[in-house]
Amino acid sequence: MPRTSRLGLLRDRDFGRLSAATAVGQLGDRIVFLALPLVAIASLRADEFQVGLLTAMTTAGSLLVGLPAGAWVDRMRKRSVMVSTDFARALVLLTIPIGWWADLLSMEWLYAAALLHGMLTVFFDVAYVSHLPHLVGRDKLVEGHSKLSAVRSVTSIGGPTMAGPLVALIGAPATLLASSAGMAMSGLLALTIRGREPKPESSERPRLGREIREGLRFVLRHPVLRAIMLGDAMFNSFLVMYQTMLLVHLDREMGLQPFAIGLVLSGMGCGALLGALAATRISEWVGYGPVIWLAVPATCPLTVLMPLARPGWSVYVAAIGLALLSTGGVVRVVAQSSLQQALTPDRLLGRMSATTRFVSWGGIPFGGFMGGVSGSVFGATGTLWIGAAGMTVSFLPNFLSPLRVMRGLPTDHAASSPAAAPR
């Protein structure tokens, strides 16, 4: 295959800058994923409930600002939102090592930082997803999502691999300096994107409530968008419940050091990279609708290998199951993200993204909280069993919808109407 064909969108200067911003921002985010809970577990000696509550605070922003974020982002240029939220997240993360060095850091401090960081991430993610159709055009959405997922997957490998030795060398609080630097660099790179979407048209008296309701009605009345949203809500709740106790399980019950924990999480990044590279071909072969529900029962049962593991080599066998979970997850996300945006008119992209995120991610704080409660009652291992079972059955909303037989992407805006959706 000619080199230019393989590169595709990466030859576009602005898309290349977005990819670079994605890489460094995701690298910082992956370090946060490992380092922030370890600050609580290792540095502040948090118990299982406190770790679960910290996870809930990290994702509670979706509930607090999820719906209005879409309406606000639809009124603004997406690139400006991405840049400002990247810089703000960098400052929030910087407060944690400063608080540690000043001997002021507490669980309350971590809760507040996690909540604020999560709220800013809601705005960033809504703008990030909504900006892609403007940057690459609707005819290249699948390629754009696949390449960005590949970039994010590569950094998902490097992030934990880098974070593990850093935590062991300088401690978890100081490691968050690298996360802060990554967020700041992401903002600087996004600032260099030259192509700017037209300024959104707004009425003389925009009404937030009316705009939110319009986005809600569009998603809830569309059988395909509604099914994707509900399936994601189930999956994410149980995934976070599982992940909340995964670090506790690896640290306290398997006796792994930070470097080894980083290797396990890097394996998940390898699986995600494989999924990103194969997503387009698998989606075209299986069909965009079927692949969304088939990916779940094909990979989620493998997560039971972790609670079955014992200290030693079996932990790394279980890590292969987690890697395959990530493979299926990325294939599913690339397919459904492309389908969601293909079904949504430009003026509703932000609100569609925010509405689906509000419901899909709304269960994440609940999952984190329930992970902490379950960990206190059943232990980390028991909670992993519950999370694995819940993830496995989350395919049902998509299976019971038109996605079961919907093989291709719509090619015109008529398909964006709920009435035009396949039934």
Disulfide bonds with the S-S distance in Angstrom:
none
